[in-house]
Amino acid sequence: MSELDREWAGQSNLRPVGIVGAGPAGLTLANLLRQGGIPCVVLERGTREYIETRPRAGVIEHRAVRMLDEHGLADRLLREADRHGACEFRVNGQAHEVDYAALYDGQTHYVYPQQEVVKDLLGAFLDSGGDVRFSVTDVELHDIETSSPYLTWTSASGERERLDCSFIAGADGFHGVTRRSIPAGAVQEFSHQHGIEWLSILAEAPPSTHKVIYALHPDGFAGHMLRSSTVSRYYLQVPVDDTVDNWPDERVWAELHKRLALRDSDWKLTEGRITEKRILDMRSYVVEPMNHGNLYLLGDAAHIITPVGAKGMNLALHDAEVLAAALMEYTRTGDDAGLRSYSEVCLRRVWRAQEFSQWMVFMIHRSPEPFLSRLGQARLEHLIASGSSAGYFAQNYVGP
């Protein structure tokens, strides 16, 4: 037994922090707290295999990688991730590269699938003696407005269990229980439907490009994202209320070939076995403040952002960093300034990311209104032609 846990051994149902959700936010917070000498328990509804293999985002900003590296959590990421400093916009069959690294102090993205981030964070936490309860159900939050909140849940073996703690961190996603446990009217919710949807496709196909492609086509947006040397992610703009059943594999590839095509070029799209197709409801959502009583929300539990610009996982990692620092300061000194400012600090970055995402959504999609479509194309043409517009894009795209 580690020295860290010795004083808690006699009180197995007591920890300073209970974390609900073992995604990037929850696991980053758990690792940082453990390194800071604050024991915690992580509750996760999925199995270990499920969370380590579930494909999601794959682009990490330089700032987030630097934070993980400072805490010894980025060794494999730095060895295996591809670094990207440019992306490509395709307009009317012509390619336009934007070298955002050159425009913003040499900063780059790291392409590294989210499930690999989870695998690394989970391994580090468990290897250090961390406590994760998998396959839990019926999680409930109690007394979150008091100094002694507690969690109850049903374990994988069917037993009802309880954890008493001082703080609860809600990192269980948009549909999780933590945000729903906040009393009605205690927080303000902001939401926006963008009026578009994406068909998201994952395929066992080597990337056909060395950089992310955003294609503006009369029939709608198409995107080609990199995940690994053998797997690629694609996106197609589809009508609102469309269904996966309308998109057999043959139609998917035909539409990708058409929308990503280049004039006067021998570039070709590589096909492969499609392993996932799902419709993404392109919405944005923010809750203010991101805490209530001694419950603190992180990641998708507090804010949803479109995949445009690849900000979701990066915002979640930032939330975890800010909350961990606040909890450690409070534990060491009793100063709760960081906890009181947690929401304000995180929301500054969240709203900036939301504004940039909206800026990009408008720019790269075809609107049912021809006037708005032409405005979006004008914005993209200005980005390609204007150094100042490209500089704005670079600073926000690569992350401040």
N, C-alpha and C positions, 0 to 999 in steps of 0.2 A: 504494500500500500504506500502511495506517495505521501510525502509530508503535507502536500496540498490538501489531501482528503482526510488526513488523520483526525482532525478535530471534528469532522462531520460524520465520522464512522458510526458513532453511537446514535445518530439521529438520521436514519436513512431516508426519512421523508422530508428532510429540510435541506435546502440549498439557497444561496443568495439570489440566484437568477434561474427562472424557468423559461426555456426557449421552445416555442411551438413552431416546428417546421425546420427540416434539414435540407434546405436549398442553399444557394450561395450566401444569402444574407445570414441565415441562422447559423450555418457552419463557420462562416468567417467570424461572427460575433463570438461563438463558442470558443474558437481557437484563441482569439485575442484575449478573452476573459481568462481563460486557463493560463495563458502566458503571464497575465497580470496577477495571478494568484486568487482569482475569484471562481470558485466552483460553480458549475451549472449542470442542468440536465436538459437534454434535447428530446422533445417528443416528435415523432414522425409517423404519419399514417401509412406510408409506403414501406416496402421491404428495402433492405440494403441494395439488393440486386436492381430493383426498380429505379431507385434514385440515381444509381451509378450508371445506368444505361439509357435513361430517358433523354432523347435528343431535344435540345432547345437552342438557345442563342450560342453564338460562337465568336463574337468579336469583343475584345477587351481593350479598354483604353490604357494608354501608357501610365496614367496616374494610378489606376487601379493595380496594374502589375507592379509598379514601384512600391505601393503599400503592402501588397502580398509578399514581395521579396524582402522588404524590411523586417518582416516577421517570420522569415524562413519558410514561407508557404508557396513559393513559386519556382522551386528547383526544376521540377519536370516541365512546367510550363515554359521556362526560359530555354530549356534544352530542345523541346519539341515543337513549340509554336512557330508558325510563320509570321514574319513581320511585314506589314504592308504600310506603304507611305503614299500610295496613289490609288485613285479609283477612276472609273471610266463612265462617262455619260454617252449614250447613243441616241442621236436625234435624227430622224428621217434617214436612217441607214448610214450615218456618219459617226465616227468615234471621236470623242474629245476627252483627253486625259486631264485630270486635275491632280497635280503633285502637291498634296496637302502637307506632306512632310517638309518640303522645301519652303512652303508658305508659312509654316508655323514651327520654327525652331527645331526642325528635324524630328519632330515627334511622330510616332507611328502607332498603328494598331497591332495587336497580337491576335492572330486567328487560332483559336483553341476552343473546342467544343465545350459547352457548359457542363455536360455530364463528366468531362475530364476534370474540370474545376471542382465539381462536387466530389469526385473520387479522391482527388488530392487532399481537399479540406477534411473530408471524412476520415481518410487514413491517418492524417496528422493528428486529428483530435482523438481518435480511438487509440492510436499508438502511444499517446501521452497519458492514457488512463481515463480519457473522457467517457461520459455516460450518455449513450443514445438509446432510447427506447423505440424500437421499430414496430410497425404494424399496430399502432394504438388506434383506438376508436372512441367515439363519444367523449371527446375532450370538452371540458367545461371550465370556465374561468369564474372565480368567486372573489368577492370583496376587493375588486380592483381599485376602488376609491379609498381603501384603507392602507395602512402601513404593513399589513400582513395578508396580502393576497395569497390565494392558493389555487392549484390546478387539480382536477380529478380527471381520470380517464379509465378506459378498459384496456387492459394489457393484451398482448398477443395470446396469452394463455386463458383469457376470459375473466381475469380477476379485476375488480375495481381497485384502483390505486389513487394515491393522493401525494402531492408535493406542496409543502409550505415554502414560501419564498418571500423575498422583499420586493422583487421586481419580476414582471413578466414581459418577455419580448415576443411580439407577434410577427412571425416570419412565415406564415402559412398560406400566403397567396391571396388573390382577390376573393376566392370562394371559401376561404378558411373561416374558422370560428372566432378568431380573436377580434377582428374589427366588428363583427356582428354582436360581440359581447358588450360593446360600448352603448350606453343608454341612448335612446332616440333623442335627437336634438343636441347632444353634447358636442358633436363635431359637425363641421360643415363639409358637404360633399360637392365637388365640382365634376361634371362629366360632359363629354362631347362625343357625338357620333360623327365620323368624318364623311359618311355617305359613300364609302367605298368598302370593298372587301378584297382580300387576297386569297388565292389558292396557294397554299404552301406545299411544296413538294420536296421530299428528300429522296435521293437516288444514289445507288451504288455506281457512281460515274466519276471518273477522274475529272477534275476541274478543266474546263475549256479555256480558262483564263488565268492570269497571274494576279489579277486584281478584281475587286468587286465591280460588277457592271449594273448600271441603272439605265434601262432603255425606255425611252418615250416613243410610243407608237400610236398611230391613229386608232388602233383597237384596244389600247390600254397599256399600262405599265407592265414591264417584265424585268425581273431581277435575277442575276446569277451570283450567288454567294459561295464562298469557299468554306469548307469544313475540314477536310483532310486530303491526303493525296489520292484517296479512293472514294470519297463521298462528297457530294455537292448538294447545296440547297438552292432551290429556285422559287420564284414567286411570280404569280400572274394576277393582274387585276381582273376581277370577275364581277358580274352584276350583283348588286345587293340581293340577299336572299337566295343566291345560287347554292347548289349542293354538290358534294363530292361525286354523287352518282352521275352528274352531268359531264364528268371529266374522266372518261376512260384513258388509259395510258397513251393510246395512239393520238388522241386529241391533245393531250398535254404536250407531247413532243412536237406535234405539228405547230401548235401555237407558240411554243418557245422558239422553234426554228424561225418562224415568221417574224416575231417581235424582236428577236435579238440579232437578226440578219444585218450584215454590213454590205454596202454597195462597193464594188470594185475591190474586193478582198477575198482571200482564200480561207478566211477564218471559218471554222466549223464547230458546231456544238456536239459534244460527245454525249451519247446516250448511255443509259445503264438501267438496271432493274430498279423500279420505283418501290421504295419500302414504306413510304408514308405520304398520305395526301389528307389535308384538312383545310377547312375554311377558317380564315382568321377574321374575326369581327374587329375592324379597325376603329378602336375607340380610345379615348383618353379619359383618365380619372385621377382625381387628387382628393385626399381628405385632409382637412385642416382643423385643429392641429394633428400631428402624427402621434399624439399620446393622449391618454386620459387616465387620471390618477396615476397608478404605478404600472400601467400597461403602455408599452412603447411599440409602435408599429414600424416595420421595416419592409422594403421592397414592394412587391405587388400587393401586399396587404394594405399599403398606404397609397400607392400610386401605380397606375397602369399607363403605359406609353406605347405608341405604335412601334413596330419593328423598324420603321424608317429612321435611319441614323444610328441604330444599334446602341440604345441608351439604357434599356431595361436592367440588364444584369449589372451594368456599371453603377447605376444609381443605387441598386441594392447593396453593393459592396461599400459604397460611400456611407450609406445609412449605418451599416454595421461598424464601420470605422469610427464614426462620430459617437454612436451610442456606447461603444466599448470604452472610448476615452472618457466619456462622461461618467460611466459607472465606476471606472477605476479611480478617477479623481474623487468621487464621492466616498468610495470605500477607504481611500488613503487619508483624506483630510476632512470629510464631512461636508465639503463644499458642493452644493447642488446646482451651481450656476450652469454647468454643462448640461445637466438634465433639464433644467428650465429652458435652456436655449436650443435643445436638441431639434425640436420641430422647425424652429426658425432657420437654423443653419442648414438642415437638410432640404427644406422647401425652397430655399434660394436656388440651389442647384436643380431641384426637380422642375421648377417653373421655367428656368432657363432652358432645360432640355425639352420641355413641352413646347416652348415657343419655337425652338429650332426644328423639332419634329413636324410641327404644323407647317413651318416654312417649307420644308422638304416635301411634305405630302402634297401641298398645293402645287409645287413645282414639277413633280414628276408624274402626276396622274392626269388622265383625261377625265374631264367633268362632263356630266350630261348637258351642261350649259356650254355651248360653243364659246361664248365670251370668256368664261372662266378658264377654259382649256387654253385659249390663246394667251391669256394673262400668265398662266403657268409656264407656257413655252417661252414667253418673253422673259420671264424670270430666269429660266435656265439658259437662254441665250446670253443674258447679261452676266450670269455667273461665268460662262465660258469666255466672254470677251473682256470682262472687267477685272482688273487686279484687286480692287477694293472689295468687290462682291466675292471673289474667290478667297480673299483673306478672311472675310466673315465666315464663309463656309468652312474653311480649314480649321479655324480656331474652335468652332463649335463642334465640328465633326470629329476631330481627334480628341476633344475633351480638354477643358481648361486645367 
